Amino acid sequence: MKPTEPGPSATDANQELDAEYFIRLAFETDPKRGCELLFRAYYRDLCSTAIRFVYSRQAAEDIVGEVFLLFWNNQVYQTITISYRAYLFRAVRNRALNYIKFDLNRSASLDLLPDDSEPDTTVQQPDQILQVDELLRRINEIVRTLPLQAQRVFIMSRFDGRSHAEIAQELQINHKTVESHITRALSSLRHLLRQELCLLLPGLLYALVS
Amino acid sequence: MNTAINKELLFTHFDGRTTPLQIELLREWLQTAENQQVYYGWLQEWEHQNPQVFTDPDQAYSLFLHKLDASPQSVSTRQVPILKRWHVRSFLAAASVAIFLLAVMYLTQPYWSMRTIATDYGEVRSVVLDDGSRVTLNANSKLQIPRFHLRTSSRDVFLQGEAEFAIVHTISHDPFKVHTANDVEVIVLGTEFTVNTRRNNTRVVLNRGKVKVRYPTPNQINTLTMKPGDWVTLTPNERPKRGRQSIDQTTGANWKNYQYTFRNTPLPEIAALISDNFGVTVQLDEALTKRSVTGTFHAQNADELIQALIELFEFDVIRQGKIIKLVLSDSTKTLN
């Protein structure tokens, strides 16, 4: 893999602003150029964070794409007060969480977290951030409890975006087995996450109301 | 800034290896917007070091540009209306359901807002209303009483068939109104009277007190006042027939005790009464239609009443299910 722009490391806010100085500068002169710089800088990391939630490469890329699209179309870059990357990561995480909720509960969309379709640049509730982390940890735990072979199949399918036939060939197993592994993995994820969300939701609601 | 929170701790956190105490520390630390920025900054750095997926930013960016062109500056404005339209749609759905329910409630109002008391053929039943008034329903009659006393200023009931009313005078002088099928209203304050509204006629017989009867004529609504012993028969589009009878002779509601008093009553009228009260059709021989009957009979059912008539007239009874034919017996014919 070829390295994209080095991930700006920061130890405090000021330094972080410095790291994004050139991007900020680019937005002032040519927003389109700024957007491209931002995209190239963070796209991969954003996808990486999104996929931890949604466990599907396609969905993760869609989520990140949508966040950028909103960022551009709503001209968030003009009103933003926090760093671009804080905004983007927050937006991607919220959107990913909403995606999970939608996925678990397809009949009703639960827009519990602000979608960041409008630039909400105020302070987020710390509980909200931590609950998202907690959910992430649970997802990881759930995947880790899967049988080894199922885990392997699932990860190949979801992360590497390979077709069932390819996986079947590589692992020398039946096409049907691949399917059943994935179905079982998804259903156990759904099942456990639904329980998890039931416990999480009141907290999230509370965080939103207060 | 809280020195306990550093990049190492946060990376441990992202790895999912923090203890609850450390999470509590983080929660405190995350109170400020500045620290949240730092948090997301470190999150990006951590993601950069632990990539989950290898994407091609160049390809993704060109795809992104493509999407941008496809939806010039409108995705956001499209997103919000979708949400709004959904709200509008759900609002419309809720509104139409509400309207539908209201319409159903309005249309079915007579069913749920009224308590209906009905008697079978040959059944006489007494009911006491909430205000203490007593209503005795004759056979094959129906009384509807409002369930909810919303307009407390008047007590309204609706009658089909025949009933005797003994109405209590309320402290607040609320009028009691009996509505009958042909838009006749009997308005009282507190009396005893009988209303018979069968076969499109309304007959009111007053035992005691005073009643006002309102009845529609083609041009206007007329009112007449009755005194004890008066009877009135109202037929649509005809002048009301009025009369008096001495109170002790009142035939108003003898049916309460299964007594039938006839005074020069033509047989066809009696046949109609039997049919109304007992659900049995009585067909009369041509020769019998001109006869009339006087007397008081005690009868629980149609058979008993007809039996009593047989003793008077000596006719033959031919039964065909619910139809009873009365024919002059041959012996009588020869006598005539």
Interface residues (C-beta under 8 A of the other chain):
Chain A: M1 T4 G7 P8 S9 A10 T11 D12 A13 E16 E36 F39 R40 Y42 Y43 R44 D45 L46 C47 S48 T49 I51 R52 R57 A60 E61 G65 F68 L69 L70 W72 N73 N74 I82 S83 R85 A86 Y87 F89 R90 S117 T122 V123 Q124 P126 D127 I129 L130 D133 L136 R137 N140 E141 F159
Chain B: M1 K7 H13 F14 G16 I23 L26 R27 E28 W29 L30 Q31 T32 A33 E34 Q36 Q37 V38 Y39 Y40 G41 W42 L43 Q44 E45 E47 H48 Q49 N50 P51 Q52 V53 F54 T55 P57 D58 A60 Y61 L63 F64 K67 L68 S71 Q73 S74 V75 S76 T77 Q79 V80
